[in-house]
Amino acid sequence: MKAFYFLVALLALSSSVAFAHDPNPLQDFCVAINDTKVFVNGRLCKDPKLVNANDFFFQGLGPGNTSNPIGSIVTPVWVNQLPGLNTLGVSVARIDFAPKGLNPPHNHPRSSELLIVLEGTLYAGFVSSNQDNNRLFAKVLKKGDIFVFPTGLIHFQLNVGHGGAVAIAAFGSQFPGITTIGNTVFGSNPSISLEVLTKAFHVDEDIIKYLQKQPWFNNT
């Protein structure tokens, strides 16, 4: 019986590890289609006989418009933009920065991120969880540098160079998701209770009301 319970525990652990991120595909490809009548954890598959090269092709990952309040823009190439990514467990995004542009503190709930700087100089970092005493891990990154942000941890990038900057982000999910901290806390609909926010941030109601009135920008 001990051997039996050990085997069950081992199988459970193996399953939890295998499905920590997007599950592995069981076929060559599963090109995503939209179906508003059916909801699944992922996307439904196009008939394989109807799949063609365009389902695996994305054109125009060019410069994004950074003329917005934060001076950066993310151009995602996730499953919504490239249906052929469905079930493959990978995706990318391009991030353009104006001088002093910021990709605000945010996280990706379903994926880690590997950031590659193509042009410019970025100050980038992430903060560990409460269990690790919220330590900041940050570096100044230059052209050709790579930095990794672990799954679910809050991270950011700031352009500290004299000109624009460009980076490519690679993800271990077809749809990593994004939660921008300021937008979520102060721009929720409906608004979070003033009592909650004043106690959480140790400030008075006027500051919270001011922050809630700001036009929080979603750059993806």
Accessible surface in RSA format (square Angstrom, percent):
REM  Atomic radii and reference values for relative SASA: ProtOr
REM  Chains: A
REM  Algorithm: Lee & Richards
REM  Probe-radius: 1.40
REM  Slices: 20
REM RES _ NUM      All-atoms   Total-Side   Main-Chain    Non-polar    All polar
REM                ABS   REL    ABS   REL    ABS   REL    ABS   REL    ABS   REL
RES MET A   1   157.08  81.3 117.03  77.5  40.04  95.3  86.86  73.8  70.22  93.0
RES LYS A   2   187.24  91.3 178.44 109.5   8.80  20.9 124.12 111.7  63.12  67.2
RES ALA A   3    80.46  74.0  67.46 104.1  12.99  29.6  74.53 105.0   5.93  15.7
RES PHE A   4   114.36  57.2 107.93  66.9   6.43  16.7 112.85  68.4   1.51   4.3
RES TYR A   5   135.31  63.2 131.03  74.5   4.28  11.1  95.70  71.9  39.61  48.8
RES PHE A   6   139.00  69.5 132.68  82.2   6.32  16.4 138.21  83.8   0.79   2.3
RES LEU A   7    92.15  51.3  92.14  65.9   0.00   0.0  92.15  64.7   0.00   0.0
RES VAL A   8    71.12  46.8  69.51  62.9   1.61   3.9  70.28  61.1   0.84   2.3
RES ALA A   9    60.56  55.7  49.39  76.2  11.18  25.4  56.40  79.4   4.17  11.0
RES LEU A  10    83.01  46.2  79.20  56.7   3.81   9.6  82.47  57.9   0.54   1.4
RES LEU A  11   105.44  58.7 104.53  74.8   0.91   2.3 104.80  73.6   0.64   1.7
RES ALA A  12    61.07  56.2  47.50  73.3  13.57  30.9  55.89  78.7   5.18  13.7
RES LEU A  13   108.79  60.6 104.71  74.9   4.08  10.3 108.15  76.0   0.64   1.7
RES SER A  14    58.10  49.1  48.38  64.6   9.71  22.4  35.32  75.2  22.78  31.9
RES SER A  15    59.32  50.1  54.60  72.9   4.72  10.9  28.18  60.0  31.14  43.6
RES SER A  16    67.28  56.8  47.59  63.5  19.69  45.4  52.10 110.9  15.18  21.3
RES VAL A  17   102.85  67.7  91.33  82.7  11.52  27.8  94.37  82.0   8.49  23.0
RES ALA A  18    60.78  55.9  36.63  56.5  24.16  55.0  47.91  67.5  12.87  34.1
RES PHE A  19   133.18  66.6 111.77  69.2  21.42  55.7 111.81  67.8  21.37  61.2
RES ALA A  20    69.23  63.7  34.71  53.6  34.52  78.5  44.35  62.5  24.88  65.9
RES HIS A  21    87.21  47.7  74.08  51.5  13.13  33.6  53.99  55.6  33.21  38.6
RES ASP A  22    37.48  26.3  22.18  22.1  15.30  36.2   6.80  16.0  30.69  30.6
RES PRO A  23    72.32  52.7  69.51  63.4   2.81  10.2  69.82  57.6   2.50  15.6
RES ASN A  24   125.19  86.3 110.44 106.7  14.76  35.5  24.52  59.0 100.67  97.3
RES PRO A  25    54.98  40.1  33.71  30.7  21.27  77.3  38.64  31.9  16.33 101.5
RES LEU A  26   178.79  99.6 139.51  99.8  39.29  98.8 146.76 103.1  32.03  86.2
RES GLN A  27    94.11  52.6  73.40  53.6  20.71  49.3  42.17  89.8  51.94  39.4
RES ASP A  28   129.33  90.6 102.15 101.7  27.18  64.3  26.20  61.7 103.13 102.9
RES PHE A  29    64.69  32.4  61.27  37.9   3.42   8.9  61.27  37.1   3.42   9.8
RES CYS A  30     5.33   4.0   4.07   4.5   1.26   3.0   2.64   6.7   2.68   2.9
RES VAL A  31     1.48   1.0   1.22   1.1   0.26   0.6   1.22   1.1   0.26   0.7
RES ALA A  32     6.83   6.3   0.02   0.0   6.81  15.5   0.02   0.0   6.81  18.0
RES ILE A  33    66.88  38.1  59.22  44.1   7.66  18.5  65.02  46.8   1.86   5.1
RES ASN A  34   124.40  85.8  95.83  92.6  28.57  68.8  26.68  64.2  97.71  94.4
RES ASP A  35    58.57  41.0  39.52  39.3  19.05  45.1   9.39  22.1  49.18  49.1
RES THR A  36   121.79  86.6 101.54 102.9  20.25  48.3  80.64 108.3  41.16  62.2
RES LYS A  37   186.54  91.0 155.29  95.3  31.25  74.4 103.80  93.4  82.75  88.1
RES VAL A  38    70.63  46.5  60.30  54.6  10.33  24.9  63.40  55.1   7.23  19.6
RES PHE A  39   181.23  90.7 150.54  93.2  30.69  79.9 153.71  93.2  27.52  78.8
RES VAL A  40    76.68  50.5  46.85  42.4  29.83  71.9  56.91  49.4  19.77  53.6
RES ASN A  41   167.71 115.7 126.42 122.2  41.30  99.4  41.16  99.1 126.55 122.3
RES GLY A  42    37.41  46.1   0.00   N/A  37.41  46.1  21.00  57.6  16.40  36.7
RES ARG A  43    58.72  24.7  45.13  23.0  13.59  32.4  28.65  39.2  30.07  18.2
RES LEU A  44    49.47  27.6  46.01  32.9   3.46   8.7  48.28  33.9   1.19   3.2
RES CYS A  45    57.11  43.2  36.17  40.3  20.95  49.2  16.14  40.9  40.97  44.2
RES LYS A  46    47.91  23.4  44.30  27.2   3.61   8.6  26.95  24.3  20.96  22.3
RES ASP A  47    70.77  49.6  57.77  57.5  13.00  30.7  25.14  59.2  45.63  45.5
RES PRO A  48    80.61  58.8  71.04  64.8   9.57  34.8  71.58  59.1   9.03  56.1
RES LYS A  49   191.34  93.3 155.35  95.3  35.99  85.7 106.18  95.6  85.16  90.7
RES LEU A  50   115.49  64.3 103.24  73.9  12.25  30.8 107.94  75.8   7.56  20.3
RES VAL A  51    27.14  17.9   5.20   4.7  21.94  52.9   5.20   4.5  21.94  59.5
RES ASN A  52    75.89  52.3  66.73  64.5   9.15  22.0  41.76 100.5  34.13  33.0
RES ALA A  53    83.73  77.0  68.17 105.2  15.56  35.4  74.41 104.8   9.32  24.7
RES ASN A  54   112.12  77.3 101.27  97.9  10.85  26.1  23.42  56.4  88.71  85.7
RES ASP A  55    18.02  12.6  16.19  16.1   1.83   4.3   1.83   4.3  16.19  16.1
RES PHE A  56    86.37  43.2  62.11  38.5  24.27  63.1  63.68  38.6  22.69  64.9
RES PHE A  57   115.31  57.7 100.97  62.5  14.34  37.3 103.07  62.5  12.24  35.0
RES PHE A  58    68.32  34.2  41.80  25.9  26.52  69.0  44.35  26.9  23.97  68.6
RES GLN A  59   145.63  81.4 120.06  87.7  25.57  60.9  34.60  73.6 111.04  84.2
RES GLY A  60    61.49  75.8   0.00   N/A  61.49  75.8  34.30  94.1  27.20  60.9
RES LEU A  61    55.96  31.2  38.34  27.4  17.62  44.3  39.01  27.4  16.95  45.6
RES GLY A  62    27.77  34.2   0.00   N/A  27.77  34.2  23.99  65.8   3.77   8.5
RES PRO A  63   116.65  85.0  90.49  82.5  26.15  95.1  90.49  74.7  26.15 162.6
RES GLY A  64    23.00  28.4   0.00   N/A  23.00  28.4  11.74  32.2  11.26  25.2
RES ASN A  65   111.05  76.6  94.19  91.0  16.86  40.6  41.87 100.8  69.18  66.9
RES THR A  66    30.04  21.4  24.83  25.2   5.20  12.4   4.30   5.8  25.73  38.9
RES SER A  67    96.06  81.2  57.22  76.4  38.84  89.5  58.81 125.2  37.26  52.2
RES ASN A  68    32.54  22.4   9.23   8.9  23.31  56.1  17.10  41.1  15.44  14.9
RES PRO A  69   107.77  78.5  62.07  56.6  45.70 166.1  75.38  62.2  32.39 201.3
RES ILE A  70    36.47  20.8  26.54  19.8   9.94  23.9  32.94  23.7   3.53   9.6
RES GLY A  71    10.67  13.2   0.00   N/A  10.67  13.2  10.16  27.9   0.51   1.1
RES SER A  72     0.00   0.0   0.00   0.0   0.00   0.0   0.00   0.0   0.00   0.0
RES ILE A  73    34.63  19.7  34.63  25.8   0.00   0.0  34.63  24.9   0.00   0.0
RES VAL A  74    15.92  10.5   9.93   9.0   5.99  14.4   9.93   8.6   5.99  16.3
RES THR A  75    35.39  25.2  33.77  34.2   1.62   3.9  28.29  38.0   7.10  10.7
RES PRO A  76    23.82  17.4  22.86  20.8   0.96   3.5  22.86  18.9   0.96   6.0
RES VAL A  77     6.35   4.2   6.34   5.7   0.02   0.0   6.34   5.5   0.02   0.0
RES TRP A  78    15.35   6.2  15.35   7.4   0.00   0.0  15.35   8.2   0.00   0.0
RES VAL A  79     3.98   2.6   3.44   3.1   0.54   1.3   3.44   3.0   0.54   1.5
RES ASN A  80    89.52  61.7  60.30  58.3  29.23  70.4  16.74  40.3  72.78  70.3
RES GLN A  81    71.57  40.0  49.83  36.4  21.74  51.8  26.38  56.1  45.19  34.3
RES LEU A  82    21.09  11.7  21.09  15.1   0.00   0.0  21.09  14.8   0.00   0.0
RES PRO A  83    42.68  31.1  42.68  38.9   0.00   0.0  42.68  35.2   0.00   0.0
RES GLY A  84     1.82   2.2   0.00   N/A   1.82   2.2   1.61   4.4   0.21   0.5
RES LEU A  85    19.51  10.9  19.43  13.9   0.08   0.2  19.43  13.6   0.08   0.2
RES ASN A  86     1.04   0.7   1.04   1.0   0.00   0.0   0.00   0.0   1.04   1.0
RES THR A  87    37.81  26.9  32.09  32.5   5.72  13.6  37.22  50.0   0.59   0.9
RES LEU A  88    73.17  40.7  51.23  36.6  21.94  55.2  52.67  37.0  20.50  55.2
RES GLY A  89    16.08  19.8   0.00   N/A  16.08  19.8   9.52  26.1   6.56  14.7
RES VAL A  90    78.69  51.8  78.69  71.2   0.00   0.0  78.69  68.4   0.00   0.0
RES SER A  91     3.80   3.2   0.00   0.0   3.80   8.7   2.58   5.5   1.21   1.7
RES VAL A  92    52.60  34.6  52.60  47.6   0.00   0.0  52.60  45.7   0.00   0.0
RES ALA A  93     1.04   1.0   1.04   1.6   0.00   0.0   1.04   1.5   0.00   0.0
RES ARG A  94    34.97  14.7  34.97  17.8   0.00   0.0   0.22   0.3  34.75  21.1
RES ILE A  95     4.21   2.4   4.21   3.1   0.00   0.0   4.21   3.0   0.00   0.0
RES ASP A  96     8.56   6.0   8.56   8.5   0.00   0.0   4.46  10.5   4.11   4.1
RES PHE A  97     5.53   2.8   0.00   0.0   5.53  14.4   0.00   0.0   5.53  15.8
RES ALA A  98    25.79  23.7  21.57  33.3   4.22   9.6  25.79  36.3   0.00   0.0
RES PRO A  99    79.04  57.6  64.47  58.8  14.57  53.0  64.47  53.2  14.57  90.6
RES LYS A 100   143.98  70.2 129.54  79.5  14.43  34.4  93.35  84.0  50.62  53.9
RES GLY A 101     1.76   2.2   0.00   N/A   1.76   2.2   1.76   4.8   0.00   0.0
RES LEU A 102    56.08  31.2  56.08  40.1   0.00   0.0  56.08  39.4   0.00   0.0
RES ASN A 103     3.31   2.3   3.31   3.2   0.00   0.0   0.00   0.0   3.31   3.2
RES PRO A 104    20.08  14.6  20.04  18.3   0.04   0.1  20.04  16.5   0.04   0.2
RES PRO A 105    55.62  40.5  55.36  50.5   0.26   1.0  55.36  45.7   0.26   1.6
RES HIS A 106     3.63   2.0   3.63   2.5   0.00   0.0   0.38   0.4   3.25   3.8
RES ASN A 107    28.11  19.4  28.11  27.2   0.00   0.0   0.00   0.0  28.11  27.2
RES HIS A 108     7.62   4.2   7.11   4.9   0.51   1.3   5.78   6.0   1.84   2.1
RES PRO A 109    64.06  46.7  41.27  37.6  22.79  82.8  42.83  35.4  21.23 132.0
RES ARG A 110   108.32  45.5 101.26  51.6   7.05  16.8  60.11  82.1  48.21  29.2
RES SER A 111     1.76   1.5   0.00   0.0   1.76   4.1   0.09   0.2   1.67   2.3
RES SER A 112    42.37  35.8  41.28  55.1   1.09   2.5  12.17  25.9  30.20  42.3
RES GLU A 113     4.45   2.6   2.64   2.0   1.81   4.3   2.14   4.1   2.31   1.9
RES LEU A 114    66.25  36.9  65.46  46.8   0.79   2.0  65.46  46.0   0.79   2.1
RES LEU A 115     0.00   0.0   0.00   0.0   0.00   0.0   0.00   0.0   0.00   0.0
RES ILE A 116    54.15  30.8  54.15  40.3   0.00   0.0  54.15  39.0   0.00   0.0
RES VAL A 117     1.11   0.7   0.00   0.0   1.11   2.7   0.00   0.0   1.11   3.0
RES LEU A 118    71.82  40.0  68.11  48.7   3.71   9.3  70.33  49.4   1.49   4.0
RES GLU A 119    84.84  48.7  84.84  64.2   0.00   0.0  33.43  64.7  51.42  42.0
RES GLY A 120    28.43  35.1   0.00   N/A  28.43  35.1  18.37  50.4  10.06  22.5
RES THR A 121    30.11  21.4  30.11  30.5   0.00   0.0   8.88  11.9  21.23  32.1
RES LEU A 122     0.00   0.0   0.00   0.0   0.00   0.0   0.00   0.0   0.00   0.0
RES TYR A 123    68.84  32.1  68.84  39.2   0.00   0.0  49.10  36.9  19.74  24.3
RES ALA A 124     0.00   0.0   0.00   0.0   0.00   0.0   0.00   0.0   0.00   0.0
RES GLY A 125     0.00   0.0   0.00   N/A   0.00   0.0   0.00   0.0   0.00   0.0
RES PHE A 126    23.51  11.8  23.51  14.6   0.00   0.0  23.51  14.3   0.00   0.0
RES VAL A 127    46.61  30.7  43.75  39.6   2.86   6.9  43.75  38.0   2.86   7.8
RES SER A 128    11.26   9.5   8.55  11.4   2.72   6.3   8.55  18.2   2.72   3.8
RES SER A 129    47.73  40.3  38.50  51.4   9.24  21.3  33.11  70.5  14.62  20.5
RES ASN A 130   113.04  78.0  98.29  95.0  14.75  35.5  22.23  53.5  90.82  87.8
RES GLN A 131   162.62  90.9 124.71  91.1  37.91  90.3  72.30 153.9  90.32  68.5
RES ASP A 132    49.74  34.8  45.76  45.5   3.98   9.4  19.35  45.5  30.39  30.3
RES ASN A 133   126.27  87.1 105.00 101.5  21.27  51.2  25.51  61.4 100.76  97.4
RES ASN A 134    78.45  54.1  62.53  60.4  15.92  38.3  21.12  50.8  57.32  55.4
RES ARG A 135   128.38  53.9 123.17  62.8   5.20  12.4  53.63  73.3  74.75  45.3
RES LEU A 136   100.45  55.9  70.09  50.1  30.36  76.3  70.09  49.2  30.36  81.7
RES PHE A 137    71.65  35.8  67.13  41.6   4.52  11.8  71.65  43.4   0.00   0.0
RES ALA A 138    33.13  30.5   5.12   7.9  28.01  63.7   5.12   7.2  28.01  74.2
RES LYS A 139   123.33  60.2 118.67  72.8   4.67  11.1  65.80  59.2  57.53  61.3
RES VAL A 140    79.64  52.4  61.91  56.0  17.73  42.7  61.91  53.8  17.73  48.1
RES LEU A 141     6.35   3.5   6.35   4.5   0.00   0.0   6.35   4.5   0.00   0.0
RES LYS A 142   127.29  62.1 127.29  78.1   0.00   0.0  69.77  62.8  57.52  61.3
RES LYS A 143   140.59  68.6 118.86  72.9  21.73  51.7  74.03  66.6  66.56  70.9
RES GLY A 144    55.30  68.2   0.00   N/A  55.30  68.2  31.99  87.8  23.31  52.2
RES ASP A 145    55.41  38.8  51.66  51.4   3.76   8.9  10.33  24.3  45.08  45.0
RES ILE A 146    96.48  54.9  69.96  52.1  26.53  63.9  69.96  50.4  26.53  72.0
RES PHE A 147    30.80  15.4  28.30  17.5   2.50   6.5  30.80  18.7   0.00   0.0
RES VAL A 148    77.21  50.8  69.60  63.0   7.60  18.3  69.60  60.5   7.60  20.6
RES PHE A 149     0.91   0.5   0.38   0.2   0.54   1.4   0.38   0.2   0.54   1.5
RES PRO A 150    52.18  38.0  46.51  42.4   5.67  20.6  50.20  41.4   1.98  12.3
RES THR A 151    56.09  39.9  37.89  38.4  18.20  43.4  33.09  44.4  23.00  34.8
RES GLY A 152    28.86  35.6   0.00   N/A  28.86  35.6  14.90  40.9  13.96  31.3
RES LEU A 153    39.68  22.1  38.43  27.5   1.25   3.1  39.35  27.6   0.33   0.9
RES ILE A 154    67.75  38.6  66.41  49.5   1.33   3.2  66.41  47.8   1.33   3.6
RES HIS A 155     2.45   1.3   2.45   1.7   0.00   0.0   2.45   2.5   0.00   0.0
RES PHE A 156    30.72  15.4  30.72  19.0   0.00   0.0  30.72  18.6   0.00   0.0
RES GLN A 157     0.07   0.0   0.07   0.1   0.00   0.0   0.00   0.0   0.07   0.1
RES LEU A 158    58.02  32.3  58.02  41.5   0.00   0.0  58.02  40.7   0.00   0.0
RES ASN A 159     0.15   0.1   0.15   0.1   0.00   0.0   0.00   0.0   0.15   0.1
RES VAL A 160    54.48  35.8  35.68  32.3  18.80  45.3  35.68  31.0  18.80  51.0
RES GLY A 161    12.43  15.3   0.00   N/A  12.43  15.3  11.54  31.7   0.89   2.0
RES HIS A 162   192.71 105.3 160.70 111.7  32.01  81.9 113.39 116.9  79.32  92.3
RES GLY A 163    36.98  45.6   0.00   N/A  36.98  45.6  29.08  79.8   7.90  17.7
RES GLY A 164    44.67  55.1   0.00   N/A  44.67  55.1  21.42  58.8  23.25  52.1
RES ALA A 165     2.46   2.3   0.00   0.0   2.46   5.6   0.18   0.2   2.28   6.0
RES VAL A 166    24.67  16.2  24.67  22.3   0.00   0.0  24.67  21.4   0.00   0.0
RES ALA A 167     0.00   0.0   0.00   0.0   0.00   0.0   0.00   0.0   0.00   0.0
RES ILE A 168    35.12  20.0  35.12  26.2   0.00   0.0  35.12  25.3   0.00   0.0
RES ALA A 169     0.63   0.6   0.63   1.0   0.00   0.0   0.63   0.9   0.00   0.0
RES ALA A 170    36.19  33.3  33.24  51.3   2.94   6.7  33.55  47.3   2.63   7.0
RES PHE A 171    11.96   6.0   4.25   2.6   7.71  20.1   7.14   4.3   4.82  13.8
RES GLY A 172    33.50  41.3   0.00   N/A  33.50  41.3  25.91  71.1   7.59  17.0
RES SER A 173     1.12   0.9   1.12   1.5   0.00   0.0   0.00   0.0   1.12   1.6
RES GLN A 174    16.30   9.1  16.30  11.9   0.00   0.0   6.46  13.8   9.84   7.5
RES PHE A 175    76.18  38.1  75.84  47.0   0.34   0.9  75.84  46.0   0.34   1.0
RES PRO A 176     0.00   0.0   0.00   0.0   0.00   0.0   0.00   0.0   0.00   0.0
RES GLY A 177     5.63   6.9   0.00   N/A   5.63   6.9   5.63  15.4   0.00   0.0
RES ILE A 178    51.38  29.2  24.71  18.4  26.67  64.3  24.71  17.8  26.67  72.4
RES THR A 179    49.20  35.0  45.63  46.3   3.57   8.5  28.80  38.7  20.41  30.9
RES THR A 180    16.10  11.5  11.75  11.9   4.35  10.4   4.61   6.2  11.49  17.4
RES ILE A 181    53.74  30.6  53.55  39.9   0.20   0.5  53.74  38.7   0.00   0.0
RES GLY A 182    18.31  22.6   0.00   N/A  18.31  22.6  12.95  35.5   5.36  12.0
RES ASN A 183    19.72  13.6  16.39  15.8   3.34   8.0  12.57  30.2   7.15   6.9
RES THR A 184    65.56  46.6  57.17  58.0   8.40  20.0  56.24  75.5   9.33  14.1
RES VAL A 185    30.41  20.0  29.88  27.1   0.53   1.3  29.99  26.1   0.42   1.1
RES PHE A 186    23.23  11.6  20.16  12.5   3.07   8.0  20.79  12.6   2.44   7.0
RES GLY A 187    39.16  48.3   0.00   N/A  39.16  48.3  12.30  33.7  26.86  60.2
RES SER A 188    37.54  31.7  20.57  27.5  16.97  39.1  29.00  61.8   8.54  12.0
RES ASN A 189   149.41 103.0 114.31 110.5  35.10  84.5  29.77  71.6 119.64 115.6
RES PRO A 190   118.48  86.3 108.25  98.7  10.23  37.2 112.17  92.6   6.31  39.2
RES SER A 191    70.42  59.5  45.54  60.8  24.88  57.3  19.23  40.9  51.19  71.7
RES ILE A 192    61.05  34.7  52.25  38.9   8.80  21.2  58.36  42.0   2.69   7.3
RES SER A 193    59.00  49.9  42.30  56.4  16.70  38.5  41.86  89.1  17.15  24.0
RES LEU A 194    47.95  26.7  43.03  30.8   4.92  12.4  43.03  30.2   4.92  13.2
RES GLU A 195   104.80  60.2  99.26  75.1   5.54  13.2  35.68  69.0  69.12  56.4
RES VAL A 196    81.60  53.7  75.23  68.1   6.37  15.3  80.09  69.6   1.51   4.1
RES LEU A 197     4.69   2.6   4.69   3.4   0.00   0.0   4.69   3.3   0.00   0.0
RES THR A 198    22.81  16.2  19.30  19.6   3.51   8.4  10.02  13.5  12.79  19.3
RES LYS A 199   141.28  68.9 125.69  77.1  15.59  37.1  92.42  83.2  48.86  52.0
RES ALA A 200    61.33  56.4  29.62  45.7  31.70  72.1  41.33  58.2  20.00  53.0
RES PHE A 201    93.18  46.6  77.30  47.9  15.87  41.3  80.59  48.9  12.59  36.0
RES HIS A 202   164.35  89.8 130.96  91.0  33.39  85.4  96.08  99.0  68.27  79.4
RES VAL A 203    48.19  31.7  34.45  31.2  13.74  33.1  42.79  37.2   5.40  14.7
RES ASP A 204    88.88  62.3  76.16  75.8  12.72  30.1  43.77 103.0  45.11  45.0
RES GLU A 205    83.33  47.8  80.35  60.8   2.97   7.1  22.48  43.5  60.85  49.7
RES ASP A 206   105.61  74.0  98.10  97.6   7.51  17.8  29.31  69.0  76.29  76.1
RES ILE A 207    80.24  45.7  77.75  57.9   2.49   6.0  80.24  57.8   0.01   0.0
RES ILE A 208     0.34   0.2   0.34   0.3   0.00   0.0   0.34   0.2   0.00   0.0
RES LYS A 209    88.98  43.4  87.50  53.7   1.48   3.5  41.58  37.4  47.40  50.5
RES TYR A 210   135.82  63.4 131.76  75.0   4.06  10.6  95.87  72.0  39.94  49.2
RES LEU A 211    44.80  24.9  44.80  32.0   0.00   0.0  44.80  31.5   0.00   0.0
RES GLN A 212    41.74  23.3  20.92  15.3  20.82  49.6   7.99  17.0  33.75  25.6
RES LYS A 213   169.13  82.5 137.12  84.1  32.01  76.2  89.32  80.4  79.81  85.0
RES GLN A 214    57.60  32.2  49.52  36.2   8.08  19.2  14.69  31.3  42.91  32.5
RES PRO A 215   109.42  79.7  89.08  81.2  20.33  73.9 102.58  84.7   6.84  42.5
RES TRP A 216    89.15  35.8  60.99  29.5  28.15  66.1  63.64  33.9  25.51  41.4
RES PHE A 217    60.13  30.1  48.21  29.9  11.92  31.0  51.88  31.5   8.25  23.6
RES ASN A 218   100.92  69.6  82.14  79.4  18.78  45.2  19.97  48.1  80.95  78.2
RES ASN A 219     5.48   3.8   3.06   3.0   2.42   5.8   0.61   1.5   4.86   4.7
RES THR A 220    58.64  41.7   6.40   6.5  52.24 124.5  36.37  48.9  22.27  33.7
END  Absolute sums over single chains surface
CHAIN  1 A    13420.3      10822.9       2597.4       8709.0       4711.3
END  Absolute sums over all chains
TOTAL         13420.3      10822.9       2597.4       8709.0       4711.3
